[in-house]
């Protein structure tokens, strides 16, 4: 059975719809975030598109995993809302395949409410998980929260303190005024850790992001590259300032405050 649609949104017509469109236009001037909505149910897509556009977001939607992956490559959305139960590639597979090609945060949507499912999807690289049926207010709150967390990492795409400066767009790293070269894979690891700043990223998620599907248990690879990255950042494992280890779980980019 298909997931139930979210509840609470009433279709607007006439003056109310025109007023909402005007509100969306005015709000767009402030953020213009592009959301990729992925669900094979056209009713769900229409309802959520109206809801999100009324809040000022730009929305594009895909009805299957293949289209989602192509649109993520071509349009670089700011956020992806991804249903799990779809024909062909389901949302679990799509989430894992998105991570090597997109840094956009992913909110999974599903009627499956068990903790094991939620933890599994977060380990796949999702940033949040919302259970259907959900209210409009809850979805919008989660969208705003995820985008608020992501904006410093994705919009400025820089980090700077008294000894370290990183420009993720230009791929420039400077440590104590000296330019340091990173390999493409080291950049992928550092970018992914920075994107989830303050949170422990599971080893499996880092491996999948930097190496791809099938490397989720290649812990020795990850250990070597993290060690090299720490060396280049002058960040010793015993007394770290930037990259912290959660034993047998993952790593956290948590730079000093102030």
C-alpha positions as a Python dict, from the first residue, in 0.01 Angstrom:
ca = {
    (1, 'X'): (0, 0, 0),
    (2, 'X'): (127, 344, -89),
    (3, 'X'): (229, 578, 193),
    (4, 'X'): (-56, 806, 305),
    (5, 'X'): (-34, 1165, 192),
    (6, 'X'): (52, 1435, 443),
    (7, 'X'): (-246, 1599, 605),
    (8, 'X'): (-340, 1955, 679),
    (9, 'X'): (-295, 2140, 348),
    (10, 'X'): (-603, 2287, 185),
    (11, 'X'): (-588, 2385, -178),
    (12, 'X'): (-614, 2760, -228),
    (13, 'X'): (-817, 2919, -505),
    (14, 'X'): (-898, 3269, -624),
    (15, 'X'): (-773, 3560, -418),
    (16, 'X'): (-618, 3339, -149),
    (17, 'X'): (-409, 3161, -413),
    (18, 'X'): (-301, 3492, -571),
    (19, 'X'): (-209, 3631, -229),
    (20, 'X'): (-7, 3320, -156),
    (21, 'X'): (175, 3353, -489),
    (22, 'X'): (257, 3715, -409),
    (23, 'X'): (384, 3611, -65),
    (24, 'X'): (597, 3342, -227),
    (25, 'X'): (745, 3593, -473),
    (26, 'X'): (835, 3832, -191),
    (27, 'X'): (980, 3555, 21),
    (28, 'X'): (1178, 3419, -274),
    (29, 'X'): (1376, 3740, -278),
    (30, 'X'): (1511, 3640, 61),
    (31, 'X'): (1620, 3279, 18),
    (32, 'X'): (1526, 3118, -318),
    (33, 'X'): (1628, 2774, -191),
    (34, 'X'): (1568, 2501, -450),
    (35, 'X'): (1404, 2186, -315),
    (36, 'X'): (1400, 1862, -513),
    (37, 'X'): (1087, 1666, -419),
    (38, 'X'): (1097, 1295, -502),
    (39, 'X'): (775, 1091, -475),
    (40, 'X'): (593, 872, -728),
    (41, 'X'): (253, 981, -596),
    (42, 'X'): (135, 1283, -804),
    (43, 'X'): (-110, 1394, -535),
    (44, 'X'): (162, 1406, -273),
    (45, 'X'): (388, 1597, -512),
    (46, 'X'): (117, 1851, -591),
    (47, 'X'): (25, 1907, -226),
    (48, 'X'): (383, 1945, -110),
    (49, 'X'): (479, 2164, -405),
    (50, 'X'): (197, 2407, -323),
    (51, 'X'): (294, 2407, 44),
    (52, 'X'): (663, 2472, -22),
    (53, 'X'): (610, 2731, -294),
    (54, 'X'): (372, 2920, -68),
    (55, 'X'): (662, 2943, 178),
    (56, 'X'): (884, 3093, -91),
    (57, 'X'): (1088, 2788, -192),
    (58, 'X'): (1153, 2692, -552),
    (59, 'X'): (1041, 2333, -612),
    (60, 'X'): (1115, 2074, -877),
    (61, 'X'): (1000, 1716, -853),
    (62, 'X'): (1093, 1371, -975),
    (63, 'X'): (875, 1061, -971),
    (64, 'X'): (1149, 798, -968),
    (65, 'X'): (1505, 741, -853),
    (66, 'X'): (1673, 770, -1193),
    (67, 'X'): (1521, 1114, -1257),
    (68, 'X'): (1614, 1222, -905),
    (69, 'X'): (1980, 1136, -959),
    (70, 'X'): (1988, 1314, -1294),
    (71, 'X'): (1820, 1627, -1156),
    (72, 'X'): (2052, 1634, -856),
    (73, 'X'): (2350, 1632, -1094),
    (74, 'X'): (2211, 1895, -1329),
    (75, 'X'): (2035, 2139, -1095),
    (76, 'X'): (2227, 2120, -764),
    (77, 'X'): (1927, 2151, -528),
    (78, 'X'): (1968, 2299, -182),
    (79, 'X'): (1756, 2024, -22),
    (80, 'X'): (1612, 1689, -129),
    (81, 'X'): (1284, 1549, 8),
    (82, 'X'): (1301, 1179, -73),
    (83, 'X'): (1026, 920, -39),
    (84, 'X'): (1136, 566, 45),
    (85, 'X'): (873, 342, -114),
    (86, 'X'): (899, 396, -489),
    (87, 'X'): (898, 154, -781),
    (88, 'X'): (1236, 67, -932),
    (89, 'X'): (1508, 217, -718),
    (90, 'X'): (1356, 287, -379),
    (91, 'X'): (1458, 580, -163),
    (92, 'X'): (1713, 375, 32),
    (93, 'X'): (1912, 300, -283),
    (94, 'X'): (1871, 652, -419),
    (95, 'X'): (1994, 806, -94),
    (96, 'X'): (2312, 600, -106),
    (97, 'X'): (2369, 687, -472),
    (98, 'X'): (2308, 1058, -413),
    (99, 'X'): (2586, 1097, -162),
    (100, 'X'): (2881, 1066, -405),
    (101, 'X'): (2725, 1324, -641),
    (102, 'X'): (2548, 1576, -416),
    (103, 'X'): (2612, 1755, -88),
    (104, 'X'): (2248, 1862, -58),
    (105, 'X'): (2086, 1761, 271),
    (106, 'X'): (1831, 1482, 241),
    (107, 'X'): (1509, 1445, 440),
    (108, 'X'): (1362, 1097, 403),
    (109, 'X'): (981, 1061, 401),
    (110, 'X'): (816, 730, 486),
    (111, 'X'): (531, 560, 666),
    (112, 'X'): (790, 320, 812),
    (113, 'X'): (837, 442, 1168),
    (114, 'X'): (1072, 193, 1335),
    (115, 'X'): (1398, 311, 1490),
    (116, 'X'): (1599, 56, 1292),
    (117, 'X'): (1473, 202, 964),
    (118, 'X'): (1544, 558, 1075),
    (119, 'X'): (1896, 476, 1192),
    (120, 'X'): (1963, 285, 872),
    (121, 'X'): (1865, 579, 654),
    (122, 'X'): (2071, 824, 860),
    (123, 'X'): (2367, 591, 820),
    (124, 'X'): (2299, 589, 444),
    (125, 'X'): (2364, 964, 442),
    (126, 'X'): (2022, 1118, 512),
    (127, 'X'): (2014, 1426, 733),
    (128, 'X'): (1664, 1381, 875),
    (129, 'X'): (1369, 1143, 865),
    (130, 'X'): (1000, 1234, 884),
    (131, 'X'): (724, 976, 929),
    (132, 'X'): (404, 989, 723),
    (133, 'X'): (141, 1111, 777),
    (134, 'X'): (296, 1438, 893),
    (135, 'X'): (155, 1785, 939),
    (136, 'X'): (249, 2076, 719),
    (137, 'X'): (390, 2257, 1020),
    (138, 'X'): (622, 1968, 1107),
    (139, 'X'): (754, 1934, 752),
    (140, 'X'): (819, 2307, 717),
    (141, 'X'): (992, 2317, 1056),
    (142, 'X'): (1223, 2034, 954),
    (143, 'X'): (1298, 2194, 618),
    (144, 'X'): (1386, 2524, 783),
    (145, 'X'): (1597, 2352, 1049),
    (146, 'X'): (1800, 2148, 800),
    (147, 'X'): (1858, 2446, 570),
    (148, 'X'): (1955, 2662, 867),
    (149, 'X'): (2218, 2406, 967),
    (150, 'X'): (2344, 2366, 615),
    (151, 'X'): (2370, 2727, 506),
    (152, 'X'): (2699, 2808, 683),
    (153, 'X'): (2865, 2505, 526),
    (154, 'X'): (2708, 2527, 180),
    (155, 'X'): (2660, 2900, 119),
    (156, 'X'): (2982, 3040, 257),
    (157, 'X'): (3170, 2717, 186),
    (158, 'X'): (3457, 2848, 397),
    (159, 'X'): (3609, 2795, 737),
    (160, 'X'): (3861, 3026, 904),
    (161, 'X'): (4026, 3063, 1243),
    (162, 'X'): (4362, 3187, 1373),
    (163, 'X'): (4562, 2903, 1214),
    (164, 'X'): (4337, 2736, 955),
    (165, 'X'): (4164, 2871, 643),
    (166, 'X'): (3961, 2651, 407),
    (167, 'X'): (3785, 2758, 87),
    (168, 'X'): (3583, 2457, -21),
    (169, 'X'): (3474, 2604, -354),
    (170, 'X'): (3826, 2700, -464),
    (171, 'X'): (3980, 2392, -295),
    (172, 'X'): (4235, 2602, -111),
    (173, 'X'): (4367, 2497, 230),
    (174, 'X'): (4604, 2716, 430),
    (175, 'X'): (4758, 2611, 762),
    (176, 'X'): (4947, 2882, 950),
    (177, 'X'): (4974, 3084, 630),
    (178, 'X'): (5109, 2797, 419),
    (179, 'X'): (4912, 2650, 130),
    (180, 'X'): (4863, 2276, 172),
    (181, 'X'): (4764, 2042, -112),
    (182, 'X'): (4490, 1784, -59),
    (183, 'X'): (4401, 1495, -284),
    (184, 'X'): (4046, 1482, -428),
    (185, 'X'): (3951, 1211, -179),
    (186, 'X'): (4090, 1411, 113),
    (187, 'X'): (3879, 1705, -1),
    (188, 'X'): (3571, 1485, -14),
    (189, 'X'): (3631, 1366, 341),
    (190, 'X'): (3700, 1714, 476),
    (191, 'X'): (3400, 1865, 297),
    (192, 'X'): (3168, 1595, 426),
    (193, 'X'): (3291, 1631, 783),
    (194, 'X'): (3262, 2010, 764),
    (195, 'X'): (2912, 1982, 623),
    (196, 'X'): (2808, 1785, 933),
    (197, 'X'): (3007, 2007, 1169),
    (198, 'X'): (2954, 1921, 1534),
    (199, 'X'): (2801, 1580, 1460),
    (200, 'X'): (2967, 1240, 1446),
    (201, 'X'): (2960, 1105, 1092),
    (202, 'X'): (2949, 722, 1079),
    (203, 'X'): (3249, 554, 921),
    (204, 'X'): (3022, 383, 670),
    (205, 'X'): (2878, 715, 552),
    (206, 'X'): (3226, 865, 507),
    (207, 'X'): (3346, 562, 314),
    (208, 'X'): (3042, 560, 89),
    (209, 'X'): (3076, 933, 23),
    (210, 'X'): (3450, 930, -49),
    (211, 'X'): (3493, 588, -213),
    (212, 'X'): (3145, 488, -328),
    (213, 'X'): (2910, 197, -281),
    (214, 'X'): (3073, -128, -175),
    (215, 'X'): (3343, 30, 43),
    (216, 'X'): (3132, 72, 357),
    (217, 'X'): (3347, -172, 558),
    (218, 'X'): (3687, -56, 431),
    (219, 'X'): (3772, 94, 768),
    (220, 'X'): (4147, 68, 717),
    (221, 'X'): (4126, 293, 409),
    (222, 'X'): (3941, 555, 608),
    (223, 'X'): (4181, 536, 901),
    (224, 'X'): (4480, 599, 674),
    (225, 'X'): (4319, 895, 499),
    (226, 'X'): (4196, 1053, 823),
    (227, 'X'): (4547, 1018, 964),
    (228, 'X'): (4693, 1189, 656),
    (229, 'X'): (4431, 1462, 671),
    (230, 'X'): (4507, 1526, 1036),
    (231, 'X'): (4877, 1548, 959),
    (232, 'X'): (4813, 1809, 691),
    (233, 'X'): (4586, 2007, 923),
    (234, 'X'): (4852, 1982, 1200),
    (235, 'X'): (4580, 1825, 1412),
    (236, 'X'): (4729, 1540, 1622),
    (237, 'X'): (4490, 1259, 1709),
    (238, 'X'): (4587, 1262, 2077),
    (239, 'X'): (4510, 1633, 2117),
    (240, 'X'): (4277, 1723, 1830),
    (241, 'X'): (4144, 2069, 1754),
    (242, 'X'): (3938, 1981, 1448),
    (243, 'X'): (3880, 1611, 1379),
    (244, 'X'): (3766, 1401, 1673),
    (245, 'X'): (3727, 1024, 1685),
    (246, 'X'): (3418, 846, 1816),
    (247, 'X'): (3568, 503, 1881),
    (248, 'X'): (3440, 239, 1636),
    (249, 'X'): (3165, 480, 1526),
    (250, 'X'): (3301, 763, 1315),
    (251, 'X'): (3458, 1108, 1311),
    (252, 'X'): (3346, 1460, 1396),
    (253, 'X'): (3465, 1796, 1267),
    (254, 'X'): (3431, 2018, 1573),
    (255, 'X'): (3664, 2319, 1558),
    (256, 'X'): (3732, 2542, 1857),
    (257, 'X'): (3468, 2802, 1930),
    (258, 'X'): (3552, 3167, 1934),
}
